[in-house]
Each structure stands twice: as structure tokens, then as C-alpha cells.
Amino acid sequence: QVELAESGGGLVQEGDSLRLSCAASGGPFRNYAVGWFRQAPGKEREFVAGTWWSESTTYYAESVKGRFTIARDNDKNMAYLYMNRLKSEDTAVYYCAAGSWPRRSPDEYDYWGQGTQVTVSS
């Protein structure tokens, strides 16, 4: 059992940067792939970024590629999402998730945090 808790969201302006953090506890975090998802009002939860336990390979949604970076520190049981050049369309609740594979479907993940709100004003 892994418990996840996101932090770092907030209200920013277009072009700003944010770092989201995901703190893991209760289980062998380093054994899991990590994904970041987001959900805007009235929309389905969508994949943002994912990585294996070793960060050997990372995956990104096309909409964030080149602007967002996923990272993790297994020694600290932490995962991060660095978000640069934020756009108004990035506004959503952001979730981190842990699972066996860093895939794009939310169904592939076993554990989820509560989410953190990111609002980008234009």
C-alpha cells in the first residue's frame, strides 16, 4: 500500500513556472512507475507525464512536451513535475499516481493522491 500526497499547486500567470511535488509513504515507492495526470472541470482525467522507477525513460503528453519535466527521488520517496511556460489550458487539478507501468491510461495505476489545483490566469 502506497499513499501519495501532492503539493505545490497554486494560482500563476501565463508564462510562469511551478513545481509540483508528490510525497509517497507506506510502501516501496522505488518499485513503482509514477505518472502525473490532470483533470479540468467537465473533462476526463488525462495523462501528463510518466516515468519508470529509474527515470530511464520518460513519457509526456504532446501538449506538455518541451515544457514539463517529470522527475523522482527514490531516496526521498518523492516525485516531481516541473512545469514551465504555463498556459491557461494547463489549468486543472493535478494528480500523481503509482503503478506497475508508466502508461497513459489512469486504469493502469493502483495508487492516487488527492490532487493539487493549478490555475493559470491569462
C-alpha positions in Angstrom: 0.0 0.0 0.0 1.4 3.4 -1.1 0.0 6.7 0.0 0.6 9.7 -2.2 0.2 13.4 -1.4 0.6 16.2 -3.9 1.6 19.8 -3.1 2.8 22.8 -4.9 -0.2 23.9 -6.8 -1.4 27.5 -6.9 -2.5 30.5 -9.0 0.0 31.7 -11.5 0.1 33.7 -14.7 0.7 32.5 -18.2 4.4 32.0 -18.8 5.1 31.3 -15.1 6.6 28.1 -13.7 5.6 25.8 -10.9 7.0 22.7 -9.3 4.5 20.1 -8.1 5.7 17.5 -5.5 4.4 14.1 -4.7 5.3 12.6 -1.4 5.0 8.8 -1.1 4.7 6.8 2.1 3.7 3.4 3.4 5.3 1.2 0.7 8.3 0.6 -1.6 7.9 3.7 -3.8 11.0 2.9 -5.7 9.3 -0.2 -7.1 6.6 1.7 -8.8 6.3 3.6 -12.0 5.0 7.2 -11.5 2.5 9.1 -13.5 1.1 12.6 -13.4 -2.4 13.3 -14.6 -4.7 16.3 -14.7 -8.4 16.9 -14.8 -10.0 20.1 -15.8 -13.7 20.8 -15.0 -16.0 18.9 -17.2 -13.2 16.9 -18.8 -11.8 13.4 -18.3 -8.6 12.8 -16.4 -5.7 12.9 -18.9 -2.2 11.7 -18.8 0.5 14.4 -18.5 3.8 12.5 -17.8 5.2 9.2 -16.6 8.4 7.6 -15.7 9.8 4.2 -14.7 11.4 3.8 -11.2 14.8 4.7 -12.6 13.8 7.6 -14.8 15.4 5.7 -17.6 12.6 6.6 -19.9 10.0 9.4 -19.6 6.8 9.9 -21.4 4.9 13.1 -22.0 1.6 14.2 -23.5 2.1 16.1 -26.7 0.5 19.2 -25.1 3.2 19.5 -22.4 6.3 18.1 -24.2 9.2 20.5 -24.0 7.5 22.5 -21.2 7.0 19.9 -18.4 9.6 17.6 -16.8 8.9 14.6 -14.6 11.5 13.6 -12.0 11.7 11.5 -9.0 14.0 11.0 -6.0 13.6 7.4 -4.7 15.8 8.0 -1.7 13.4 10.7 -0.5 10.2 8.9 -1.8 9.4 11.9 -3.9 8.2 12.6 -7.4 8.1 16.0 -9.1 6.5 17.7 -12.0 8.4 20.8 -13.2 6.0 23.0 -15.3 7.4 25.8 -17.3 5.8 28.3 -19.7 2.4 27.6 -18.3 -0.7 28.2 -20.4 -4.3 28.9 -19.4 -5.2 25.5 -20.8 -2.9 23.8 -18.2 -5.4 24.8 -15.5 -6.6 21.6 -13.8 -6.3 19.5 -10.7 -3.1 17.6 -11.0 -2.7 14.1 -9.6 0.3 11.8 -9.1 -0.2 8.1 -9.3 1.9 4.9 -8.8 1.6 1.7 -10.7 3.4 -1.1 -12.5 3.8 0.7 -15.8 4.0 4.4 -16.7 1.2 4.1 -19.2 -1.2 6.8 -20.3 -4.4 5.2 -19.1 -5.5 6.0 -15.5 -6.7 2.5 -15.2 -3.1 1.2 -15.1 -2.3 2.9 -11.8 -3.0 1.5 -8.4 -2.5 4.4 -6.1 -3.5 8.0 -6.3 -3.0 11.2 -4.4 -5.8 13.7 -3.6 -4.7 16.2 -6.2 -3.5 19.8 -6.2 -5.1 22.7 -8.0 -3.2 24.6 -10.6 -4.8 27.7 -12.0 -3.1 29.7 -14.8 -4.6 33.1 -15.5 -4.3 34.7 -18.9 
